[in-house]
Amino acid sequence: MRVGIVGDGIAGRTLYRILKIRGFQVDLYGQEKYTRCDIRPCGFATDASCINLVGKLGVSPQEYVLRRDNYIRMNGRRIKGDLYWIEKPKLLEAIATDIRYDKPDIDDYDVLVDATGIARVYSPVIPDFNDKKGISCQHRVILNGYVAPAFDVIRGGYLWTIPLGEREAHVGGGSTILPSNAVQQLVLDHVKEMKPNEIVCSCSESVRLSGPIFPVVSDKVITVGESAGLVVSFGAAGIHTAFESAIILADHIYEGDVTGYDKAIRRRFGWLRGIRKIWDSVEKGQVTLLSLGASYRALRYQGLKPTLMDLLYIRKALIEANK
């Protein structure tokens, strides 16, 4: 079987590496980036379970961990967790570097994997599917001193501060409601409050928060990672899901059971549809007590360990920010 993979992010490179190791004929196609860090989307946060997945690729994950924290502050409240902040550009290079930049011919492959994320370049349009996207902007900054991980709720999203070592941070924000200029201003004000020594780089982008987009197998085209809608909308986490879905797909290609991949993704990530519904309610300022269980699952998947009181605190913050 000859496999073409379009998209050189986490999902695309992970799938490429595994299939290469297993002896498949596989090509990885990427697109030139125009950001200083040479990655899109921009993201550095993950969790212990995800770090363990990286180790299964034959890559030493600890070499790419910038810092590990056992908590975050959400609207000032300390919430326990096991969180890893990674150097994503270097990790991507460690996973795969043999990338083509021409356009693939779908007829050259038995399977073409769409790992193009937000673009879904080769995936079919799903009739009547309500695709939800958020806008985000971010800055990488150098600071005078220690910075703590923090998330602060805003209308339709949140602001974040992610430590990249002891005196460097990734500071950004995103929203599904506010216009891009409003998000940019909130983030810029947040950066100014931190009084950075230097703004290393800045960028903005969209992120898909729709939940799973089925089917993930359509003729010879297969979607993976964000292309398949596999982002935790309650937190916009996509690194862990990208690794995991790529590993699942690699196993099904290896076993010659490509059609079984759709069922496997439904079984593993079907719960993300419930998380999407929560975020739809959040936008209306309606966060029911019944949603706490699903919220807990989403936060645990991202490495947090919230108590019931933490969940009630977050619920109140979301309602107040989205009145």
C-alpha positions in Angstrom: 0.0 0.0 0.0 1.3 3.4 -0.9 0.3 6.3 1.4 0.4 10.0 0.8 0.1 12.3 3.8 -0.7 16.0 3.3 0.0 18.2 6.3 3.3 18.2 8.3 2.0 19.0 11.8 1.9 16.6 14.7 -0.6 14.2 13.2 1.0 14.1 9.7 4.5 13.6 10.9 3.6 11.1 13.6 1.7 9.0 11.0 4.6 9.3 8.5 7.2 8.2 11.1 5.2 5.1 12.2 4.5 4.0 8.7 8.1 4.5 7.5 9.3 2.4 10.4 6.8 -0.3 9.5 8.1 -0.4 5.9 5.3 1.4 4.0 5.9 3.5 0.9 4.8 6.8 2.2 5.3 10.5 1.3 4.8 13.5 3.5 3.7 16.8 2.0 4.0 20.1 3.8 3.5 23.8 3.1 6.0 26.6 3.6 5.3 28.5 6.8 5.7 32.2 7.2 6.0 32.3 11.0 9.2 32.8 12.9 8.8 29.4 14.6 8.0 27.7 11.3 4.9 26.0 12.7 1.1 26.3 12.4 -0.9 26.0 14.5 1.1 27.6 17.4 0.8 25.5 20.6 3.0 24.3 23.4 0.8 22.7 26.1 0.2 19.0 26.7 0.0 16.4 29.4 1.7 13.3 30.8 -0.3 10.8 28.8 0.6 12.6 25.6 4.3 12.7 26.6 4.1 8.9 26.9 2.8 8.6 23.4 5.8 10.6 22.1 8.0 8.0 23.7 6.4 5.3 21.7 7.7 6.9 18.5 11.3 6.3 19.4 11.8 9.9 20.3 13.0 11.0 23.7 10.2 13.3 24.8 12.0 14.8 27.8 14.5 16.4 25.4 11.7 18.7 24.2 10.0 19.5 27.6 10.7 23.1 28.5 9.0 22.9 31.8 6.6 20.8 33.9 4.0 22.2 36.3 1.6 20.7 38.8 -1.0 23.4 38.6 -2.5 26.3 36.6 -4.3 29.4 37.8 -7.7 29.8 36.3 -9.2 33.2 37.0 -6.8 33.3 39.9 -7.9 29.9 41.3 -5.1 27.3 41.6 -6.1 24.0 40.0 -4.0 20.9 40.3 -2.7 19.1 37.2 0.3 17.4 35.5 1.2 19.7 32.7 4.0 19.8 30.2 5.1 22.7 28.1 7.0 21.5 25.1 9.3 23.0 22.4 7.0 22.0 19.6 9.1 23.2 16.6 12.1 21.0 17.7 9.8 18.1 18.5 8.3 18.2 15.0 11.8 18.1 13.5 12.7 15.1 15.7 9.6 13.2 14.4 10.2 13.8 10.7 12.1 16.1 8.3 11.7 14.3 5.0 9.0 16.6 3.6 7.9 17.4 0.1 6.6 20.8 -0.9 5.0 19.9 -4.3 1.4 19.1 -4.8 0.4 15.4 -4.4 -1.3 13.5 -7.2 -4.1 11.6 -5.5 -3.9 8.9 -8.2 -0.4 8.0 -7.1 -1.6 6.7 -3.8 -3.8 3.9 -2.4 -4.6 6.1 0.6 -4.4 9.9 0.9 -4.4 11.2 4.4 -5.7 14.8 5.0 -3.7 16.2 7.9 -4.1 19.8 6.8 -5.9 20.8 10.0 -8.2 23.8 9.8 -8.1 23.7 5.9 -9.3 20.2 5.3 -7.9 20.6 1.7 -8.7 17.1 0.5 -11.7 16.2 2.7 -15.2 16.2 1.3 -17.7 18.9 2.4 -20.1 17.4 5.0 -23.7 18.7 4.2 -25.4 20.6 7.0 -22.4 20.3 9.3 -22.1 23.3 11.6 -18.3 23.8 11.6 -17.3 25.9 14.6 -14.0 27.9 14.5 -12.3 30.3 16.9 -9.8 33.0 16.2 -6.6 33.2 18.3 -3.6 35.4 18.5 -0.4 34.9 20.5 3.0 36.3 21.3 6.2 34.6 22.5 7.8 36.9 25.1 10.9 37.1 27.3 10.2 38.2 30.8 12.2 39.5 33.7 11.3 36.7 36.1 9.4 33.5 36.8 6.0 33.1 35.2 3.1 30.9 36.4 0.8 29.0 34.0 -2.6 30.8 33.9 -5.9 30.9 32.0 -8.4 33.7 32.3 -11.9 33.4 30.9 -13.2 35.9 28.3 -16.3 36.0 26.2 -16.4 33.0 24.0 -12.9 31.9 25.1 -9.9 32.6 27.3 -6.5 34.2 27.6 -3.5 32.1 28.4 0.0 32.3 29.8 2.1 29.2 29.1 5.6 29.1 30.5 8.3 28.2 28.1 11.1 27.7 30.6 11.6 30.0 33.6 11.7 33.5 31.9 9.9 32.9 28.6 6.2 32.5 27.9 3.6 32.0 25.2 0.9 34.5 25.8 -2.3 34.5 23.8 -6.0 34.3 23.6 -8.9 33.0 21.6 -12.6 33.4 21.2 -15.5 32.0 19.1 -17.5 35.1 19.6 -15.3 38.2 19.8 -13.9 39.7 16.5 -10.2 39.2 15.8 -9.3 42.8 16.5 -11.0 42.6 20.0 -9.1 39.4 20.8 -5.8 40.9 19.6 -6.3 44.0 21.8 -7.1 41.8 24.9 -4.0 39.8 24.3 -1.8 42.9 23.7 -3.1 44.4 26.9 -2.3 41.2 28.7 1.2 41.2 27.3 1.8 44.8 28.3 0.7 44.0 31.9 3.5 41.5 32.0 6.1 44.1 31.0 8.2 41.8 28.8 11.8 42.5 27.9 11.2 41.3 24.3 8.4 40.1 22.1 10.1 37.3 20.2 7.3 36.6 17.7 3.6 37.0 17.1 1.0 35.3 15.0 -2.8 34.7 14.7 -4.8 31.8 13.3 -8.1 29.9 13.4 -8.7 26.7 15.3 -11.5 24.2 14.7 -13.7 23.5 17.7 -16.4 21.5 16.0 -15.9 18.2 17.5 -15.4 15.0 15.4 -16.4 15.4 11.7 -17.6 12.1 10.4 -17.1 10.2 8.2 -13.3 10.2 8.6 -12.9 7.7 5.7 -14.3 8.8 2.3 -13.2 6.6 -0.6 -9.3 6.8 -0.5 -9.2 10.1 1.6 -8.8 9.8 5.3 -8.8 12.6 7.9 -6.8 12.7 11.1 -6.2 15.2 13.9 -7.8 18.7 13.5 -8.9 17.8 10.0 -11.2 15.3 11.6 -12.3 17.8 14.1 -10.4 16.2 16.9 -9.8 19.2 19.1 -11.1 19.4 22.7 -13.3 22.5 22.3 -13.3 23.1 26.0 -9.7 24.2 26.1 -8.8 24.1 22.4 -6.3 21.2 23.0 -5.2 19.5 19.8 -1.7 18.1 20.4 -2.8 15.0 22.4 -5.6 14.2 20.0 -3.3 14.6 17.0 -0.8 12.1 18.3 -3.5 9.6 19.4 -5.5 9.7 16.2 -2.4 9.3 14.1 -1.3 6.2 16.1 -4.8 4.7 15.7 -4.8 5.3 12.0 -1.3 3.9 11.6 -2.4 0.7 13.3 -5.4 0.3 11.0 -3.3 0.9 7.9 -0.8 -1.6 9.1 -3.6 -4.2 9.7 -5.1 -3.5 6.3 -8.3 -2.3 8.0 -8.7 1.3 6.8 -12.5 1.2 7.0 -12.2 0.2 10.7 -10.5 3.5 11.5 -13.8 5.3 11.3 -15.4 3.1 14.0 -12.3 3.3 16.1 -12.3 7.1 16.1 -16.1 7.2 16.9 -15.4 4.9 19.8 -12.4 6.8 21.1 -13.4 10.4 20.5 -17.2 10.4 20.3 -17.3 12.1 23.6 -15.9 15.3 22.0 -19.3 15.9 20.5 -20.7 16.4 24.0 -17.9 18.8 24.8 -18.8 20.8 21.6 -22.4 21.1 23.0 -21.1 22.4 26.3 -19.2 25.2 24.4 -22.3 26.0 22.4 -24.1 26.6 25.7 -21.1 28.5 27.2 -21.5 31.1 24.3 -25.0 31.7 25.6 -24.0 32.0 29.2 -25.8 28.7 29.9 -23.6 26.2 31.7 -25.8 23.6 33.4 -24.8 21.5 36.4 -25.3 18.4 34.3 -22.4 19.5 32.1 -19.9 19.2 34.9 -19.2 15.5 34.2 -18.3 16.2 30.6 -16.3 19.2 31.6 -14.3 17.1 34.1 -13.5 14.6 31.4 -12.3 17.3 29.0 -10.1 18.9 31.6 -8.7 15.5 32.8 -7.8 14.7 29.2 -5.8 17.9 29.1 -3.8 17.0 32.3 -5.8 18.9 34.9 -7.2 17.4 38.1 -10.2 19.6 39.1 -12.2 19.1 42.2 -16.0 19.6 42.3 -15.4 23.0 43.8 -13.0 23.8 41.0 -15.6 22.8 38.4 -18.3 25.0 40.1 -15.8 27.9 40.2 -15.1 27.5 36.5 -18.8 27.2 35.7 -19.5 30.5 37.5 -16.6 32.2 35.7 -17.8 31.0 32.3 -21.4 32.2 33.0 -20.2 35.7 34.1 -17.9 36.1 31.1 -20.6 35.2 28.6 -23.6 37.1 29.9 
